[in-house]
């Protein structure tokens, strides 16, 4: 089970790391071309989500890898799950097509599995 959790942590951390860096490094106008929800929230919210994803990605891996404050790994997974619940709510609110919210739903499930497995 430990190997499975490590794989899930690595995959989700990579996804969140990429998404977070993208949201923090690109202007909202450029992000809006591929992320419809960016048009419906303030630019500061996009940066906040990117920061949460970046910190969450580090929290999924570093505490468990270093053995320092391991409880932070499942807490990071719970925080990212809450972020994905917000993402799903936003996609549903703006009536995005299914292909826009499926990644958030998949990440939500993976976050819950990591949180339960590491608690």
N, C-alpha and C positions, 0 to 999 in steps of 0.2 A: 504494500500500500504506500510505503514511503516513496518508492520510485515513481509511482503514478502521480502522487501529489507533487513531487519535484517537477515532473514533466508539465503538469497543469500550471504550476507556479511559473515555470520558465516561459511557457507559451503565452499565458495571460500577461505576464510582466512585459514581454516583448511587444505585445499588442498595445498595451497601455503606454509603454515608453514611446513607441512610434507615434501614437495618436497625440500624446501630450506634447511631444517635441513639435509636431506639426502645428498644433493649435497655438503654441507659444511663439513659433518662429514665423508664421505667415500672417499677413494682414487679413482681417475678416472678409474683405472684398474678394480676395483670392480663395479663401476657404468656402465662401458661399457658392462657388461654382460647383462644388462636389458635396457640400454639406448644407442642405436646404435650411436646417434649423438655425443656422447662424444668422439668417435674415430675420429671425423672430426673437432674438435676445440681444441685450446690449453687448458691445465688444468686451467689456470687463467680465461678463459672464463666460464668454468663450475662453478668456485667459485664465479665469478661476477654474474652469473645468480642466483645462490643459495642465494647470499646476497640480490639481488633485490627482489627475491620472499619472503624472510624472512621479509625484511623491508616493502614490499608491504602488506603482510599479517597483520602486525601490523597496518599499515596505513588504512586498510579497516575497522578496528574495533575501535581502541583506540580513534581517534579524535571524532567520532560520539558518542561513549559511554561516554566519559568524558565531552563532550560539549566544549572542548578546540580546537579552530581552526578547526571547522567542515569541512571547505573547503578542508582539506587535505584528507578526505575520498574519494571524487570523483576524486581528483587528483591521489591518489594511484590507484584507479580503472583504470584510463586512462593509468598510467604507466605500470600496469600489462597487460592491453590490448595490449600495444605496445610490451611488452615482448612476449606475445603470438603470435603476428603477426610475430615477429622474429623467434619464435619456429616453426610456420607453414612454413615459408620460408625455414628454415633449413631442416625440414622433407621433404619438396617437393624437395629441391635441392639435397639431398642425396638419393632421391627416396625410402623413407621408405614406408612400407605398410600402408594402411588406418588406421589400428588399432593403429598405432604409433602416428598419428597426430589428431585423433578424440578428445582425451582429451584436447589438446591445443585449438581446435576449440570451444569446449563446454565452456571452461574457458573464451575464448575471448568473447563469447556471454554474459556470465554471468557478466563479467567485464563491458561490454558496458551497460547492463541493470542497474547495480549498479551506474555507472558514471552518466547516464542520470537521474536516479531516485533521486540521491543525489545532483545533480547540481540544 
